Amino acid sequence: MLNVANFNKEMLKLAGESIERYPPRERDISSLTLSIQREKVGEIKKRIISFRRELLEMACSDELVDQVIQLNFQLFPLTKPYKKEIG
């Protein structure tokens, strides 16, 4: 697990460096900050997994490969869960 964590940290570092290294037409850096119910995080994770599989299938079926790219997904809480007061 430590090797995977170190790999992910290095890829995140490269992603940050890519902002200055590559022009916007050669990269896509975007993010979303969402306010959602904690129970919906699992659904988002399932959709990320499905999308990763779809992209992997697309890449595996490509016979004319001429480039290696890195695609990162990050999902983490920015706040602790809170309970709304009723009343």
N, C-alpha and C positions, 0 to 999 in steps of 0.2 A: 504493500500500500504506500510506503514511503516513496518508492520510485515513481509511482503514478502521481503522487502529490508534487514531487519535485518537477516532474515533466510538466504538469499543469501550471506550476508557478513560472517555469521558464517560458512556456507559451504565452502566458499573460504578459510577461515582461517583453517578449518580442512583439506582441500586439500593441503595447504602448509605444514601443520604438517605431513601429510601422507608421505611426501618424506623421512622424518627421521624415521617415525614410522613403515613403511612397506617396505619390500624388493621389488625391481622392479618386480619380478614375481607375486606379489600380487596387483599391482597397474599399472596404465598407466597414466602418466603425459606427455602431449605433447602440442605443440602449433604451430601455423602458423602465420607468419607476411606477409601480402599480400599487394601488390600495385595494386589497382583496380579502376575502374570508380565508383564514388559515387552511380550512378544509379543501380549498380549491388548488392549493399548491401541488398536491398529488396529480391532479388533472393536467396542470401545466407541465409537470415532469413527464407524464405519459406522452404528451404532444411533442415535447423535445425529443424523446426517445424515438418516436415514430418518424419525425422529420429527419433525424440523424440516419435512421435506417434507409429512408427514401433517398437521401443524398449518397449514402454508401452504395446503394444499388445502382444509382445513376453513374457513379464513378467507376464501379466494377464493369459496367457494360460499355465503357468508353475505350475503344481500341486505339485511338489516335492521341495518346497522352503526350503533352509537351510541357507540362508545368506541375509543380507540387504547390499546393496551397494549404493554409491552416485555417480552420474554422473553429472558433471557441464559443461555447455557451456557458454562461454563468447564471446561477440562480441562488440568491442568498437573502436572508432577511436584513432589512435596514433598521428595523425596530423590534422591540419585544411585543408579543401579542398584548392587546389591551381589551378590556371589557367595556362596552358602552354602558353608560348609566341609563336606566329606564326611568322615565318620569318626565 
